């Protein structure tokens, strides 16, 4: 396996989704994740013990699946671009038979993905850095509705890198929506996920609220923030007793929604 650093985190998220899918009271079922994990020769023992990482992935998947599903219902012929896609399998869970889907990732990661998850007529993998504007030139839009999904990426990049991604989107797409996962600064500085550290990856950037992202690119407007505790409460009902507490919610990742 030729994955390095942050690239390895895509295996952790896939493992968490596969494991959750096999639990009795799963909130989503990812058949593709189960199948791919069974084929990969990787030591997942640390990931298996990392409850914080797994809970975060499951919560994020529940929240984003609902958000993306709602978007597809409103825009059934939309184009969806998954930036830093890793081994994501959301297309398999949410496909309505009409959407077009692009996965954008570094060449090494994209090549690894294609060994296990092949492209199809409506799914295409593009081998580019998220900060390389050339990926935008390859997006073919069937309708005017374009959704960008950016999960598990912003916290590993600098503010300038995140600004560049927004600039590429703004420069190339007249109308679009963005669902981007953000980690609050307090968590960037204090949260430790042992399985992530094992990959030599590090959290380095975050903002308090999604409206702060507009400062990086004034062509976007902030719509709302969706806290990942909302997903955690659905698969761990007991957490509802305290996930509403403001001081806890400020420490949890959230999905910021931007529009242009």
Secondary structure, DSSP 8 states (H G I E B T S, - for coil): ----GGGGHHHHHHHHHHHHHTSTT-SS--HHHHHHHTT-----HHHHH-HHHHHHHHHHHHHHHHHHHHHHHH-TT-EEEEET-TT--HHHHH--SS-EEEEEE-HHHHHHHHHHS--BTTEEEEE--TT-GGGGGG---SSS-EEEEE-S-GGGS-HHHHHHHHHHHHHH-SS-EEEEEE--HHHHHH---HHHHTTT-------SSGGGGGGT-TT-EEEEEEETHHHHHHH-GGGGGTTT-HHHHTTS-EEEEEE-
